[in-house]
Structures are given as C-alpha cells and as structure tokens.
Amino acid sequence: MGYLMLLLTAIGLSMDSFAMSSQKSLIREYRGKRIATACAFWFGLCQASMVLFGRLFGGLIDRILPYRSYMWVPCAALGIAGVYMIIESLWTRIPPERDGIDAMSMIGPAVATSCDALLVGLLFITQEWKITIISLLIIAFVTALVSIFGVWVGRRKGTRYNEIVQVVGGLILILLGIEKLLENMGVLKITL
C-alpha cells in the first residue's frame, strides 16, 4: 500500500469521526478546544487500535489459512462497510449530543466510529510490522486532524455537512476495496 492509498484510507476511515466530532461540538458547556482535544485523542486512538486489532486477528487467521485463500474477504468487507456508511448517512438522523467529553462519554462513540477500521486492519496482513506501525501512526494523526476539523465545522455550521462527509467516506472505502481486490487478483497494480 503506497502513501497516497494509505492517506486516502485514513481519510475514508475518519469521516465517521468527523461526523461524531461535529455532534460533540454542540455541547455548549465546554470550550471548543477541550472538545477538539478530547475528540482528537479518543477518535485517533480508537481508529489506530482497531486497525491494530484487525491486523493481529488477521495474523492469527493467517496461521490457519493462507492469505490467498480468503484475500477477497477484507476487500468485500471494505465495500460492505462503505455501503453501510452511505446508507447510514442517508437514513439516520443523530440527535445532538448532550453528554460530556469525559472518558466514559467518549469511549462509546469512539469505538462505534472505528468499527470499519477493524476490517482495514486485515489489509495489513501481508505488510511488515514496521510499515504497519507507520500506517497506524498516520491513521491516528489523520483521524485526530479530521476530528479537530469536525469540531471546528460543527461549532460554525452545525451538523448539516455530516451526511455528505459520510457518503464521501463510504465511497472512498468502496473504491479502496475494489482496488485492493483487483490488486490481489493481479489485474491491477497501483503503488501511489
């Protein structure tokens, strides 16, 4: 996976964090900097952790079955996660958050927004650990930046852009799943 593909993956994964950060920005009893810091920390940490868990789980499966026998599974899972993200953005309306930014209030949304990152972790099975760790840091950093931006947009514009952002994130995940499947089949080789 090249750096451009990794950056697109990180951006696609962080779109849910953007939407949830803009929801959290509606909490008026906290200053924007405190909300941005909490969102950046928790969402970045959970995204990277879920990718790591996916990588570890995939490594465990790889000991039982060779990766070539199920290489289509993470690709299909990315496509399904992207479609789900798009459908969720079109049909669900999240009420404004009224809770706080303490650890107990942040861990639930952080885990919920990073479930698709578990599937992305399966794509790192064939990568060296050095590349995986660099990728985890990039994903955490991009998610933190996107979360901060989400708080900023939420403070100024509310949540009106959440649906569009989630659709874009879903499309990125679908395209990454298709690209990875074609690459695994030997039809296409992109190293950006």
Secondary structure as UniProt FT lines:
FT   HELIX           3..24
FT   TURN            25..26
FT   TURN            28..29
FT   HELIX           32..64
FT   HELIX           67..69
FT   HELIX           72..91
FT   HELIX           103..113
FT   HELIX           115..121
FT   HELIX           122..124
FT   TURN            125..126
FT   HELIX           129..157
FT   TURN            158..161
FT   HELIX           162..184
FT   TURN            185..186
//
